[in-house]
Every structure is written in C-alpha cells, then in structure tokens.
Amino acid sequence: MIARTTLLRVAGLRKLFPIRKGFWKKTVGHVRAVDGIDFHIDEGETLGLVGESGCGKTTTARCILRAIEPTAGEIFVRAADGAEIEMGRLRPSQLRALRREMQMIFQDPFTSLNPRMTLLDLVGEPLLVHGMRSRREREARVAELLRRVGLRPEYMRRFPHAFSGGERQRIGIARALALQPRLVVADEPVSALDVSVQAQILNLLIDLQAEFQLTYLFVAHDLSIVRHVSNRVAVMYVGRMVELAETEALFSAPKHPYTAALLSAVPEPDPRTRSRRIVLQGEVANPAAPPSGCYFHPRCPYAIDVCRDQAPTWQEIAPARFVACHRAQELQLAGVEVS
C-alpha cells in the first residue's frame, strides 16, 4: 500500500445549536448536531460520509469549510508548503487565503446559482475575489473550465435558467474548480438529479479527481453511490461517528449494528437474490436530548447493560478500521457482497 500524506485531520469536532424559548429567548438546551468526531482524509482519496437525514453530515462539512463556526474541536489542514495549520487559530485574512484550497459542491443545483448572474459571472466570481482583475483572463479561464466539465464556452453569456439540472451541477463543479483547490467537499451532489444524469456527474467527478489530484469529502445517503466513488466510508448516527473503514471492508463485514442495518437497505440488483433486511425498532434519538450511553442502544438488537450506561470509545480495532461499539470485537454481522 502506498503511504499517503494526510490533507485534513479533524479532532473532537462539535457543533451545538442553542434552543431558545420565551420572550427573552433564553437558552434552554442545545441540539448536538455534531457531537465529538475524529477522522482524517489523505491526499488524493475520497472519504464517503453517510448516515440518515439529520445525522450531522452537512453540518460536519460546513464546519470543516468554516461556513459555520464549530463549537469545539480542532481542524488541521496541510497547506501547499507542507505545514499543518489549525484553522481555528487563523485570522480572517489568513482564512480567506486558505479558502482557495477548499471548495464546496452544493446539493441543489437550482438554488446554489444566482439566477441574475451569467455563467461568466458565476464561475468567474471566485477568480475576481481572489485577485484576477483582468476580464479577458477571467473569460479565458471560465471557457477552459466549462470545456472541462462538458459545457460549451459560448454558454458563458447565458443565465442558469437556460440549463437543465445536470448542466447546472456541472456549472457548480466548474465554479468549485476555479481556484484549483486541493480539497473539494461534495454535499450530496447528485441527490437532486435523475438517475441517468447521476452517473454522468459521478464519472465526471472521478475523471476530475484523477486529472487534478483532488481530494473529496463525499457526503451522501445513497450507499450504492458511496460504494462506487469512495476509498473509505465513515458512518454517522445522531451527530457521532460509529464506524470508519475502507469501502470493501465496511460493505463486506460491518462491525457496528447500525452500519449493518444501513447496508441491508441497499437494493440488490439481482432479482433472484433474497435480501436480508434489518428493520430497526423505535425512532432515531433526539439530538437535543440523546439517551445515555450509546446513542444507538434503544434501537440496537445487541444492546447489553454497558451500552445503556457507558458511551463507547472511538477505537481502532484493526488497521485503518475504527468503530464505536462495546461489542464490535465479538459480533458477526452480515454485510453486502463486494464484487
């Protein structure tokens, strides 16, 4: 295995949103959107971040990009010169310079583009903000980016309403690549698209990663897509990370009961194959008032007394395999066959 350099390292990341009530808007509690997670992403790889809606995936992505301020934790980024930088200690001017290396592809291609701006303005705006004052240079750069994502350069004078959903997402990808970033956070980039268009966008992202040596944090809830694009997969549940492993290992032999339940819901393309669906009982825990111990224990068929009383630690049970479960070493859970 080729050793890779870590590009992004997250330690103890937390994001709490206050709950305010009454005339004076007094804080009476907090929603634990992200509740202390640790992971890293190596240069050139794709880390898939999966989980149910509301588990904290998008909040994690936005905290990493400092689109929202985390409540606690550290986010380390390796700069182009090799130095590891903790983003929380940066001044606004330093953070702005670092943003060139981290960009985001948004989930909804319809609302993420300003309808009053042409493609030249949309894709060229990051270039203008970061110092490219010459309009001729911006036009040349935008034309090059549009070609690379499969759009014709003469489209740069048009407005977003003239394009389909897949084409709009290509515009969003071109905008994300304008500053030649090293880390791209893709927040469910194909969930709003037709299935046939999804494949085109996914293949485009894979080609761009190989061409520009990009590193992806790929946020999604569709496990079949994550399986196709990711080198490693991290699973979140109610703000906490419950398992992280290489894609093949996680799909074939999950170590956390929640991961096994998610994998059992993946559609099987062969109609002759009988799937073994795991139906979880109860409801997803309330992030504003989570249960004691393991957050998953009220729904877990394997829960024992220690699961109800003590929160499991995030531990490496095998090389590059992390899990937060008291019974991870003893459980034999069914996975999905990896071809």
Summary of the structure (lengths in Angstrom):
residues: 339
radius of gyration: 21.2
end to end distance: 20.4
largest distance: 67.8
contacts: 1035
relative contact order: 0.14
helix: 34%
strand: 24%
